[in-house]
């Protein structure tokens, strides 16, 4: 059921993202699909708009668009089962919006609450898949991709790399096995920390990836990485109490 709802979210959000253009700052682009600052503000609540959270949201949006376009090419957007469940999914969105606006002001979650929950449920914060911390560059032509690879391999100075990251809007990001298109997934998880991979060609351009660190399935996820998830779990727990 969780997978179905996720797929419905992709079709609902990503299809809407090209029907309602706006003139705010473009944060990410894949083909003719864009994520703008205005769109992000409608999807990410103010209390979650930290620098790290926003970066993660943008990276996830790019991955989702790549997967969505692959699904459309496969004809999944015409799947009768998904189309029949659109109304049910919309109801869930409405309920979620109601709970967000009506209950959040009544709930206070402290840092100690989050730490206590993390310690008490440590087994639920083990990695379910292999993960890798990477720098991921995506460009439209092979020449630029080769130039990026050369600069990453050379690593002349911190200033040069900083300029490169700023030019392409790249930050370190965490990816899990199976979350990317097959070519990238295979290249990253068959590689080692320190490797520079690419250019790898996909349907949406050329990719260059530097592997910073890798984590094995079953290893513990740090509190800083699951802070927001725990916060949401505690919010939901309090919401249930308020309406029970």
ZAPAPA-929712 format. One record per residue (C-alpha): residue number from 1; residue in one letter; x, y, z. Coordinates in nm, 4 decimals. Each point is the difference from the previous one (the first is absolute). Layout:
atom keza=NUM kelum=A xx=X yy=Y zz=Z
...
//
This chain:
atom keza=1 kelum=X xx=0.0000 yy=0.0000 zz=0.0000
atom keza=2 kelum=X xx=0.2870 yy=0.2340 zz=0.0855
atom keza=3 kelum=X xx=0.1517 yy=-0.0565 zz=-0.3455
atom keza=4 kelum=X xx=-0.3325 yy=0.0734 zz=-0.1714
atom keza=5 kelum=X xx=-0.0439 yy=0.3244 zz=0.1932
atom keza=6 kelum=X xx=0.3549 yy=0.1039 zz=-0.0914
atom keza=7 kelum=X xx=-0.0625 yy=-0.0635 zz=-0.3686
atom keza=8 kelum=X xx=-0.3272 yy=0.1955 zz=0.0210
atom keza=9 kelum=X xx=0.1883 yy=0.2876 zz=0.1617
atom keza=10 kelum=X xx=0.2472 yy=0.0079 zz=-0.2880
atom keza=11 kelum=X xx=-0.2766 yy=0.0125 zz=-0.2620
atom keza=12 kelum=X xx=-0.2015 yy=0.2568 zz=0.1987
atom keza=13 kelum=X xx=0.2862 yy=0.2367 zz=0.0826
atom keza=14 kelum=X xx=0.2205 yy=-0.0314 zz=-0.3063
atom keza=15 kelum=X xx=-0.2857 yy=0.0309 zz=-0.2469
atom keza=16 kelum=X xx=-0.1258 yy=0.3096 zz=0.1806
atom keza=17 kelum=X xx=0.3481 yy=0.1509 zz=-0.0002
atom keza=18 kelum=X xx=-0.0202 yy=0.0685 zz=-0.3742
atom keza=19 kelum=X xx=-0.3617 yy=0.1160 zz=-0.0061
atom keza=20 kelum=X xx=0.0443 yy=0.2865 zz=0.2433
atom keza=21 kelum=X xx=0.3133 yy=0.1960 zz=-0.0945
atom keza=22 kelum=X xx=0.1072 yy=0.2934 zz=0.2160
atom keza=23 kelum=X xx=0.2654 yy=0.2684 zz=-0.0209
atom keza=24 kelum=X xx=0.1820 yy=-0.0682 zz=0.3262
atom keza=25 kelum=X xx=0.3616 yy=-0.1188 zz=0.0168
atom keza=26 kelum=X xx=0.0722 yy=-0.3301 zz=-0.1729
atom keza=27 kelum=X xx=0.1665 yy=-0.2367 zz=0.2484
atom keza=28 kelum=X xx=0.0365 yy=-0.3055 zz=-0.2240
atom keza=29 kelum=X xx=-0.0754 yy=-0.1024 zz=-0.3569
atom keza=30 kelum=X xx=-0.0256 yy=-0.3340 zz=-0.1797
atom keza=31 kelum=X xx=-0.0959 yy=0.0425 zz=-0.3655
atom keza=32 kelum=X xx=-0.3146 yy=0.2148 zz=-0.0075
atom keza=33 kelum=X xx=-0.0822 yy=-0.0717 zz=0.3655
atom keza=34 kelum=X xx=0.0951 yy=0.2639 zz=0.2546
atom keza=35 kelum=X xx=-0.0103 yy=0.0313 zz=0.3758
atom keza=36 kelum=X xx=-0.0444 yy=0.3629 zz=0.1044
atom keza=37 kelum=X xx=0.0288 yy=0.1697 zz=0.3365
atom keza=38 kelum=X xx=-0.3768 yy=0.0580 zz=0.0018
atom keza=39 kelum=X xx=-0.0731 yy=-0.3670 zz=-0.0648
atom keza=40 kelum=X xx=0.2404 yy=-0.1073 zz=0.2734
atom keza=41 kelum=X xx=-0.1728 yy=0.2296 zz=0.2481
atom keza=42 kelum=X xx=-0.3331 yy=-0.1741 zz=-0.0676
atom keza=43 kelum=X xx=0.1538 yy=-0.3446 zz=0.0549
atom keza=44 kelum=X xx=0.2359 yy=0.0547 zz=0.2926
atom keza=45 kelum=X xx=-0.1388 yy=0.1394 zz=0.3255
atom keza=46 kelum=X xx=0.1825 yy=0.3071 zz=0.1402
atom keza=47 kelum=X xx=0.1282 yy=-0.1859 zz=0.3069
atom keza=48 kelum=X xx=0.1833 yy=-0.2454 zz=-0.2273
atom keza=49 kelum=X xx=0.1683 yy=0.2543 zz=-0.2296
atom keza=50 kelum=X xx=0.3473 yy=-0.0361 zz=0.1455
atom keza=51 kelum=X xx=0.2928 yy=0.0245 zz=-0.2406
atom keza=52 kelum=X xx=0.0681 yy=-0.3748 zz=0.0186
atom keza=53 kelum=X xx=-0.3669 yy=-0.0940 zz=-0.0362
atom keza=54 kelum=X xx=-0.0497 yy=0.2283 zz=-0.3031
atom keza=55 kelum=X xx=0.3119 yy=-0.1414 zz=-0.1691
atom keza=56 kelum=X xx=-0.1243 yy=-0.3528 zz=0.0622
atom keza=57 kelum=X xx=-0.3452 yy=0.0830 zz=-0.1348
atom keza=58 kelum=X xx=0.1459 yy=0.1450 zz=-0.3203
atom keza=59 kelum=X xx=0.2221 yy=-0.3031 zz=-0.0562
atom keza=60 kelum=X xx=-0.2929 yy=-0.2369 zz=0.0589
atom keza=61 kelum=X xx=-0.2131 yy=0.2012 zz=-0.2423
atom keza=62 kelum=X xx=0.2612 yy=-0.0425 zz=-0.2744
atom keza=63 kelum=X xx=0.0172 yy=-0.3761 zz=0.0599
atom keza=64 kelum=X xx=-0.3803 yy=-0.0221 zz=0.0023
atom keza=65 kelum=X xx=-0.0295 yy=0.1841 zz=-0.3314
atom keza=66 kelum=X xx=0.2534 yy=-0.2335 zz=-0.1636
atom keza=67 kelum=X xx=-0.1960 yy=-0.3029 zz=0.1241
atom keza=68 kelum=X xx=-0.3346 yy=0.1589 zz=-0.0915
atom keza=69 kelum=X xx=0.1098 yy=0.0603 zz=-0.3578
atom keza=70 kelum=X xx=0.1145 yy=-0.3615 zz=-0.0226
atom keza=71 kelum=X xx=-0.3416 yy=-0.1121 zz=0.1330
atom keza=72 kelum=X xx=-0.1826 yy=0.2148 zz=-0.2569
atom keza=73 kelum=X xx=0.2067 yy=-0.1474 zz=-0.2805
atom keza=74 kelum=X xx=-0.1083 yy=-0.3409 zz=0.1289
atom keza=75 kelum=X xx=-0.3676 yy=0.1002 zz=-0.0132
atom keza=76 kelum=X xx=-0.0601 yy=-0.0205 zz=0.3757
atom keza=77 kelum=X xx=-0.1782 yy=0.3377 zz=0.0014
atom keza=78 kelum=X xx=-0.2893 yy=-0.1745 zz=-0.1776
atom keza=79 kelum=X xx=-0.0197 yy=-0.2869 zz=0.2478
atom keza=80 kelum=X xx=-0.3696 yy=-0.0508 zz=0.0870
atom keza=81 kelum=X xx=0.0724 yy=-0.1041 zz=0.3567
atom keza=82 kelum=X xx=0.1952 yy=0.3199 zz=0.0702
atom keza=83 kelum=X xx=-0.2623 yy=0.2185 zz=-0.1651
atom keza=84 kelum=X xx=-0.2771 yy=-0.1541 zz=0.2136
atom keza=85 kelum=X xx=0.1919 yy=0.0793 zz=0.3188
atom keza=86 kelum=X xx=0.0549 yy=0.3684 zz=-0.0744
atom keza=87 kelum=X xx=-0.3108 yy=0.1071 zz=0.1937
atom keza=88 kelum=X xx=0.1029 yy=-0.1985 zz=0.3079
atom keza=89 kelum=X xx=0.3455 yy=0.1506 zz=-0.0088
atom keza=90 kelum=X xx=-0.1420 yy=0.3512 zz=-0.0311
atom keza=91 kelum=X xx=-0.2098 yy=-0.0629 zz=0.3137
atom keza=92 kelum=X xx=0.3170 yy=-0.0967 zz=0.1860
atom keza=93 kelum=X xx=0.1632 yy=0.3277 zz=-0.1070
atom keza=94 kelum=X xx=-0.3005 yy=0.1998 zz=0.1257
atom keza=95 kelum=X xx=0.0024 yy=-0.1814 zz=0.3368
atom keza=96 kelum=X xx=0.3747 yy=0.0570 zz=0.0320
atom keza=97 kelum=X xx=-0.0410 yy=0.3730 zz=-0.0689
atom keza=98 kelum=X xx=-0.2769 yy=0.0222 zz=0.2603
atom keza=99 kelum=X xx=0.2077 yy=-0.1720 zz=0.2674
atom keza=100 kelum=X xx=0.3001 yy=0.2161 zz=-0.0853
atom keza=101 kelum=X xx=-0.1866 yy=0.3289 zz=0.0468
atom keza=102 kelum=X xx=-0.2300 yy=-0.0959 zz=0.2894
atom keza=103 kelum=X xx=0.2215 yy=-0.2066 zz=0.2294
atom keza=104 kelum=X xx=0.3622 yy=0.1159 zz=-0.0426
atom keza=105 kelum=X xx=-0.0493 yy=0.3203 zz=0.2095
atom keza=106 kelum=X xx=-0.1168 yy=-0.2178 zz=0.2922
atom keza=107 kelum=X xx=0.3008 yy=-0.2325 zz=-0.0015
atom keza=108 kelum=X xx=0.3491 yy=0.0605 zz=0.1394
atom keza=109 kelum=X xx=0.2829 yy=-0.2440 zz=-0.0725
atom keza=110 kelum=X xx=0.3300 yy=0.0566 zz=0.1840
atom keza=111 kelum=X xx=0.3538 yy=-0.1142 zz=-0.0845
atom keza=112 kelum=X xx=-0.0060 yy=-0.2330 zz=0.2988
atom keza=113 kelum=X xx=-0.3233 yy=-0.1568 zz=-0.1301
atom keza=114 kelum=X xx=0.1734 yy=-0.0733 zz=-0.3307
atom keza=115 kelum=X xx=0.3166 yy=-0.1402 zz=0.1626
atom keza=116 kelum=X xx=-0.2054 yy=-0.2196 zz=0.2345
atom keza=117 kelum=X xx=-0.1965 yy=-0.1409 zz=-0.2933
atom keza=118 kelum=X xx=0.3204 yy=-0.0632 zz=-0.1980
atom keza=119 kelum=X xx=0.1599 yy=-0.1937 zz=0.2862
atom keza=120 kelum=X xx=-0.3164 yy=-0.2008 zz=0.0701
atom keza=121 kelum=X xx=-0.0490 yy=-0.0990 zz=-0.3662
atom keza=122 kelum=X xx=0.3619 yy=-0.0336 zz=-0.1149
atom keza=123 kelum=X xx=-0.0699 yy=-0.3238 zz=-0.1900
atom keza=124 kelum=X xx=-0.2467 yy=0.1827 zz=-0.2261
atom keza=125 kelum=X xx=0.2758 yy=0.2371 zz=-0.1126
atom keza=126 kelum=X xx=0.2254 yy=-0.2570 zz=-0.1612
atom keza=127 kelum=X xx=0.0611 yy=0.0412 zz=-0.3720
atom keza=128 kelum=X xx=-0.2274 yy=-0.2231 zz=-0.2060
atom keza=129 kelum=X xx=0.2121 yy=0.0445 zz=-0.3133
atom keza=130 kelum=X xx=0.3583 yy=0.0807 zz=-0.0890
atom keza=131 kelum=X xx=0.0524 yy=0.3766 zz=-0.0161
atom keza=132 kelum=X xx=0.2622 yy=0.2350 zz=-0.1393
atom keza=133 kelum=X xx=0.0834 yy=0.3638 zz=0.0686
atom keza=134 kelum=X xx=0.0858 yy=0.1573 zz=-0.3349
atom keza=135 kelum=X xx=0.0512 yy=0.3132 zz=-0.2052
atom keza=136 kelum=X xx=-0.2304 yy=-0.0345 zz=-0.3021
atom keza=137 kelum=X xx=0.0380 yy=0.2202 zz=-0.3090
atom keza=138 kelum=X xx=-0.2529 yy=-0.0109 zz=-0.2865
atom keza=139 kelum=X xx=0.0585 yy=0.1855 zz=-0.3281
atom keza=140 kelum=X xx=-0.1284 yy=-0.0089 zz=-0.3579
atom keza=141 kelum=X xx=0.3203 yy=-0.0513 zz=-0.1986
atom keza=142 kelum=X xx=0.2936 yy=-0.2393 zz=0.0148
atom keza=143 kelum=X xx=0.2626 yy=0.2753 zz=-0.0183
atom keza=144 kelum=X xx=-0.1126 yy=0.1656 zz=0.3236
atom keza=145 kelum=X xx=-0.0314 yy=-0.3387 zz=0.1681
atom keza=146 kelum=X xx=0.3592 yy=-0.0886 zz=-0.0919
atom keza=147 kelum=X xx=0.1189 yy=0.3382 zz=0.1270
atom keza=148 kelum=X xx=-0.1727 yy=-0.0576 zz=0.3349
atom keza=149 kelum=X xx=0.1542 yy=-0.3458 zz=0.0297
atom keza=150 kelum=X xx=0.3481 yy=0.1388 zz=-0.0725
atom keza=151 kelum=X xx=-0.0350 yy=0.2689 zz=0.2675
atom keza=152 kelum=X xx=-0.1250 yy=-0.2502 zz=0.2591
atom keza=153 kelum=X xx=0.2868 yy=-0.2376 zz=-0.0788
atom keza=154 kelum=X xx=0.2597 yy=0.2774 zz=0.0077
atom keza=155 kelum=X xx=-0.1158 yy=0.1597 zz=0.3277
atom keza=156 kelum=X xx=0.2488 yy=0.2803 zz=-0.0318
atom keza=157 kelum=X xx=-0.1355 yy=0.2168 zz=0.2798
atom keza=158 kelum=X xx=-0.2965 yy=0.0405 zz=0.2283
atom keza=159 kelum=X xx=-0.0848 yy=0.3299 zz=-0.1677
atom keza=160 kelum=X xx=-0.0187 yy=-0.1628 zz=-0.3433
atom keza=161 kelum=X xx=-0.2346 yy=-0.2706 zz=0.1260
atom keza=162 kelum=X xx=-0.2123 yy=0.2523 zz=0.1885
atom keza=163 kelum=X xx=-0.0387 yy=0.2015 zz=-0.3210
atom keza=164 kelum=X xx=-0.0954 yy=-0.3169 zz=-0.1889
atom keza=165 kelum=X xx=-0.2665 yy=-0.0960 zz=0.2557
atom keza=166 kelum=X xx=-0.1433 yy=0.3520 zz=0.0043
atom keza=167 kelum=X xx=-0.0102 yy=0.0181 zz=-0.3804
atom keza=168 kelum=X xx=-0.2141 yy=-0.3140 zz=-0.0245
atom keza=169 kelum=X xx=-0.1879 yy=0.0379 zz=0.3303
atom keza=170 kelum=X xx=0.1322 yy=-0.3295 zz=0.1338
atom keza=171 kelum=X xx=0.0164 yy=-0.1052 zz=0.3662
atom keza=172 kelum=X xx=0.0724 yy=-0.3352 zz=0.1546
atom keza=173 kelum=X xx=-0.3069 yy=-0.2251 zz=-0.0001
atom keza=174 kelum=X xx=-0.0953 yy=-0.3438 zz=0.1235
atom keza=175 kelum=X xx=-0.1313 yy=-0.2572 zz=-0.2481
atom keza=176 kelum=X xx=-0.1180 yy=-0.3552 zz=0.0650
atom keza=177 kelum=X xx=0.0411 yy=-0.3076 zz=-0.2153
atom keza=178 kelum=X xx=-0.2856 yy=-0.0145 zz=-0.2508
atom keza=179 kelum=X xx=-0.1010 yy=0.3668 zz=0.0337
atom keza=180 kelum=X xx=0.1679 yy=0.1106 zz=-0.3232
atom keza=181 kelum=X xx=-0.0247 yy=-0.1105 zz=-0.3611
atom keza=182 kelum=X xx=0.1711 yy=-0.3341 zz=-0.0616
atom keza=183 kelum=X xx=0.3209 yy=0.1308 zz=-0.1583
atom keza=184 kelum=X xx=0.0725 yy=0.2402 zz=0.2859
atom keza=185 kelum=X xx=-0.1061 yy=-0.2480 zz=0.2659
atom keza=186 kelum=X xx=0.2367 yy=-0.2649 zz=-0.1333
atom keza=187 kelum=X xx=0.2925 yy=0.2394 zz=-0.0418
atom keza=188 kelum=X xx=-0.0281 yy=0.1451 zz=0.3514
atom keza=189 kelum=X xx=-0.0543 yy=-0.3190 zz=0.1967
atom keza=190 kelum=X xx=0.2672 yy=-0.1935 zz=-0.1864
atom keza=191 kelum=X xx=0.2452 yy=0.2820 zz=0.0708
atom keza=192 kelum=X xx=0.1984 yy=0.0976 zz=0.3087
atom keza=193 kelum=X xx=0.0353 yy=0.3120 zz=0.2140
atom keza=194 kelum=X xx=0.2182 yy=0.2516 zz=-0.1859
atom keza=195 kelum=X xx=-0.0949 yy=-0.1229 zz=-0.3478
atom keza=196 kelum=X xx=-0.1062 yy=0.2501 zz=-0.2670
atom keza=197 kelum=X xx=-0.2549 yy=-0.1649 zz=-0.2302
atom keza=198 kelum=X xx=-0.1097 yy=0.1054 zz=-0.3446
atom keza=199 kelum=X xx=-0.0965 yy=0.1502 zz=-0.2234
atom keza=200 kelum=X xx=-0.3018 yy=-0.2323 zz=0.0144
atom keza=201 kelum=X xx=-0.2586 yy=0.0678 zz=-0.2703
atom keza=202 kelum=X xx=-0.3723 yy=-0.0319 zz=0.0779
atom keza=203 kelum=X xx=-0.3174 yy=0.1183 zz=-0.1718
atom keza=204 kelum=X xx=0.0259 yy=0.3375 zz=0.1760
atom keza=205 kelum=X xx=0.3683 yy=0.0790 zz=-0.0559
atom keza=206 kelum=X xx=0.3490 yy=-0.0831 zz=0.1215
atom keza=207 kelum=X xx=0.0878 yy=-0.0671 zz=0.3621
atom keza=208 kelum=X xx=0.3257 yy=0.0204 zz=0.1949
atom keza=209 kelum=X xx=0.0075 yy=-0.1280 zz=0.3570
atom keza=210 kelum=X xx=0.2677 yy=0.0095 zz=0.2691
atom keza=211 kelum=X xx=-0.0497 yy=-0.2528 zz=0.2801
atom keza=212 kelum=X xx=0.0790 yy=0.1555 zz=0.3383
atom keza=213 kelum=X xx=-0.1052 yy=-0.2783 zz=0.2354
atom keza=214 kelum=X xx=-0.1936 yy=-0.3272 zz=-0.0092
atom keza=215 kelum=X xx=-0.2235 yy=-0.1593 zz=0.2651
atom keza=216 kelum=X xx=-0.0935 yy=-0.3663 zz=0.0176
atom keza=217 kelum=X xx=-0.3525 yy=-0.1292 zz=0.0440
atom keza=218 kelum=X xx=-0.0657 yy=-0.0573 zz=0.3716
atom keza=219 kelum=X xx=0.2272 yy=0.2787 zz=0.1258
atom keza=220 kelum=X xx=-0.1432 yy=0.2645 zz=0.2332
atom keza=221 kelum=X xx=-0.1315 yy=0.3294 zz=-0.1384
atom keza=222 kelum=X xx=0.1128 yy=0.3017 zz=0.2027
atom keza=223 kelum=X xx=-0.2532 yy=0.2033 zz=0.1986
atom keza=224 kelum=X xx=0.0618 yy=0.3079 zz=-0.2151
atom keza=225 kelum=X xx=-0.1188 yy=-0.1947 zz=-0.3060
atom keza=226 kelum=X xx=-0.3242 yy=-0.1265 zz=0.1553
atom keza=227 kelum=X xx=-0.0843 yy=0.3050 zz=0.2127
atom keza=228 kelum=X xx=-0.2812 yy=0.1151 zz=-0.2315
atom keza=229 kelum=X xx=-0.1427 yy=-0.3521 zz=-0.0317
atom keza=230 kelum=X xx=-0.0156 yy=-0.0364 zz=0.3789
atom keza=231 kelum=X xx=-0.1582 yy=0.3440 zz=0.0260
atom keza=232 kelum=X xx=-0.2735 yy=-0.1073 zz=-0.2421
atom keza=233 kelum=X xx=-0.0594 yy=-0.3256 zz=0.1879
atom keza=234 kelum=X xx=-0.0430 yy=0.1875 zz=0.3273
atom keza=235 kelum=X xx=-0.2277 yy=0.2575 zz=-0.1648
atom keza=236 kelum=X xx=-0.2221 yy=-0.2777 zz=-0.1353
atom keza=237 kelum=X xx=-0.0070 yy=-0.1695 zz=0.3400
atom keza=238 kelum=X xx=-0.1197 yy=0.3227 zz=0.1628
atom keza=239 kelum=X xx=-0.2554 yy=0.0594 zz=-0.2780
atom keza=240 kelum=X xx=-0.1535 yy=-0.3413 zz=0.0609
atom keza=241 kelum=X xx=-0.0271 yy=0.0804 zz=0.3715
atom keza=242 kelum=X xx=-0.1694 yy=0.3325 zz=-0.0730
atom keza=243 kelum=X xx=-0.2705 yy=-0.1662 zz=-0.2130
atom keza=244 kelum=X xx=-0.0474 yy=-0.3210 zz=0.1984
//
